[in-house]
Amino acid sequence: MTDFGHPADAIPTDKTALKPAVRWMLPQVLLADWWIAITPEGEAGSPKDLPVGANRQKAPVPGTALDALWEPHLREAGAPPSLHEHDVWYGTVIQALAGDRIRFLGLAGLAEIWLDDECVIRTTSMFIAYTVQVPRSGKITLSIRFRSLKKALAATAGRPRWRTQLVTSNGLRLQRQTLLGHMPGWCPSYDAVGPYRAIEHFSGPGAIESCRLSATLRGGTGVVNLRIEFAEAHDRQADLKVQVGDYFVPLQRVATGSFIAELSLPEVELWWPHTHGEPTLHDVFLVDGTAELLIGRVGFREVRVSRGQDGKGFGLECNGVPIFCRGACWTNADLIRLSSDRDTYIAWIRLVRDADMNMIRVGGTMLYESRAFHNLCDEFGILVWQDLMFANLDYATGQADFRESAVLEIEQLVERLAGSPSLVVLCGGSEIAQQAAFLGLGPDQRAMEFFETFLPELVARLKPDLHYVPHSPWGGPMPFTVNAGVSHYYGVGAYKRPLEDARRAGVRFATECVALANPPAATSPSARRIEEGPRDRGVSWTFVDIRDHYLRDLYKVDPAHLRGEDPERYLDLSRAVTADLVETVFAEWRRPGSTCCGGLIWQLQDLAPCSGWGIIDNHGIPKAAWHGFRRVSAPIQILLSDEGQDGLGIYILNERNAPLEGLVRLAGLKRGSVPVVTAEAAITLEPHGSISISSQDLIEGFFDISRAYRFGPPEHDITIATLHCRRSGEILSEAFHFPLGRALPLNDLGLTAVLSQQDTDWFLDIAASRFAQAVHVEVDGYRADREWFHLPPAVTRRVQLLPGPGVATRPTGFVRALNGVQSASIRECQ
């Protein structure tokens, strides 16, 4: 299957001006005027049975019924229309030739495809591409009926071994449909119905029907393999060659319209995750001497799984270098339309890269994303952990038709993404084995041959370099064991464990972690529903309660009282504590000596305006937790850990390909401004290296830097570790320790915020005479590229103010710090 696009997702925007000579090779997106109509379930059995005068209206395709029927101005306040209890009809008229093929890349719901008055196919999966052949030439009435899903969900087929509270209907175990819209604890109840992916029209000779690219490494040589199928034979196919850079090779015909090629590239430049190197891609062209067609981009890398010294771990090595994988779990960029293009995805993927994340997990409760998503992950150097779309339910994998459909789904997915260097892990699904184990099923009772035996063999045959994991979580004596294999770690978070549990738990690789009710920024449109937060169905508590637990523990306040007396202060502290938790957990996991090889926050972005799990809100505005993650995720990083009587552990990481010559400075401050102890040391790190230092190695004589001995009154309240570039003096990274806790007394900090402009860009220079905790910016229409950071005294920190859509006004607002008695109004540069 091409999934060229719409149809050319693989073609960068600067190369879309195709020469007319190559258009014969491309399928065309079916551009037509579509209508939509809603009828009671079963009222119209065929297009001719539709009621006369049925309420038809125009509909975007690709798109969903919800997008067509739900007026944009009603979406913020009103409830969405209910669709699953009805039949939804789409229709149009197309001009076609006998033998033309129409391919539907994604139909959400249970669809019937009609050509004139004949039903030519009934679909069972929204994750499979379906193709129909046009029987005659001329004008054809093309209709799609999406049958009532509610009726299908009432069907039974054997008794499941377990049921789950996650979804509203366990009948979804018999369907290949997304769980989005069926999980009311945290996902809006939007009914997914409609042709959400492009529809392609193959007409005339020679269009590419399927194209599979793969790239492998053999020593230092990159090898590109191509298998291409044309809809029909064409005279010009015999002259085609595949070309990468200066290397090319003719296509080899293996059957009528079917060709293969293998091209070797000696001493090829490798693809890396962006945190560790350059994500180099190579354009692959089809050429015939007079024209060329870009059919895709490939990257060359070798990824291996490391199980650790005890064989119980899970970690990834890329090109021989261990990678600490960090990032978040993707939800969806547009829950109403479901399908997104490059322009929609790119803002989200930039935020992933800007936070120095190097992995995204697309979980089994979500949706397979389009090729445009994976293209951007390739370009930006973001690794992808891809779940199959199975989660929590006891799926009917023993039924022949269900199993056949699932296998075709997986085959099409792997074919579509075979050339993507960012795709490194394919997982059977989310929390299926965990759900069975939590409900008391023993190992034999919860065994799943399809996920644990059949799929490993299938994936190894389809793509040998793709690493398969049966479940997430998986790997220990119980599926939810956190100190073996891959885990969903919510010790710090939902289970209210102390911060020290991040080390004590011995996590190896957390494919979900740190789920918190993260408040949106005060200036975000999502802030109007800031009191709402996610919850698991069937429990008495919410994740706002979890956040309040840590707020009480770390900042020594009564959240309920503070919320009533000073709601603004309550929300500031709530934002700060989410950043603290994220930073603390990942600092522990990234330090040398940690057992952990990766952590993915649950979730990247909210699906609705609220204090959701996402570290970015549904309007694309980063929250405090995103900034906290960014503080601890840089490729060049300094970290601190409290080692009790042994002082502070100081850790310097260099994930880059170049050596690092740095200077480490340590300072303990009293009252946030007076240095009572200082020390420094020069360090040199090799590429992809790290070093561990004890504060006792740096400080001459006894100093109770961790406040472990308590021989007298506290000597300091803040410790700052700074990593400088030895040559330029530039600050590369900072880390902070609070020996007396984070609840610092309020003071006049001498906080200032000076506005300046360079060309069309606005900047703030922020400084303070005392240590400023969790500095944040509030400017209507703008967001700061960095905030919720700690600011040492007498240091100026420059942040850029990024305007929202359509904002061109001069920035006005203020800057606050958590331990400041007053905010600082933004003033002009004199």
MOZI-V403218 format. One line per field, one symbol per residue. phi: phi as a letter, one per 20 degrees, with the letter a starting at -180 (. if undefined). Layout:
phi: ???
This chain:
phi: .flfaeedgfegfecefffgfdffedfdffdbeedcbdcggmfdebgfeggfmgfebfcfcfrcffffeefgfeffdeeffedfededddbaccdbdgngddddfaceoddddddlddeeadecbeddedccdfebeoecedccdefgfgfffffcbneffbccefdfbffffeddcfegndcffbcgeefebpfedfdddecnfnffebbddbccdcmedecddcccdegbfbgfffefcdccledbbffdfdagmcccbccdcflffeecgffdreefdcfddeccndbccfdrcccdbcdcedemfemdebbdddlndfdeebrbefdaebfeemecdgffffffffffffelfcbcdeefedbfeffgffgffffemdfcedffecbmeefefeefffffffffgfffffffdgeefffccddfrdlfffgfffenffgffefcgfedcffgffffffbgeeedcfbceapdfdgegeebmdcdecgepgelffgffgeffmgebdebaleceeffffeegfffcffebfbefndeddffffffgffffedlcegffffeebfffgfffffffffffffffffffefgnffedrbcfecfcfebfaeeffecffendfegfffffffddffdbdccbedmfendedcddceffdfcdcceccbdddlmbefdbbabbeccdfgldbbdcegffeeenebefeleelfafgebcbdcdcddffeenffeacbccdfdoeffffbfemfcbdebccldedcdddbbecgdelfbdccgnccefcaleecffmdedeceeeffgmecfffcqbcccfdefbedffcffe
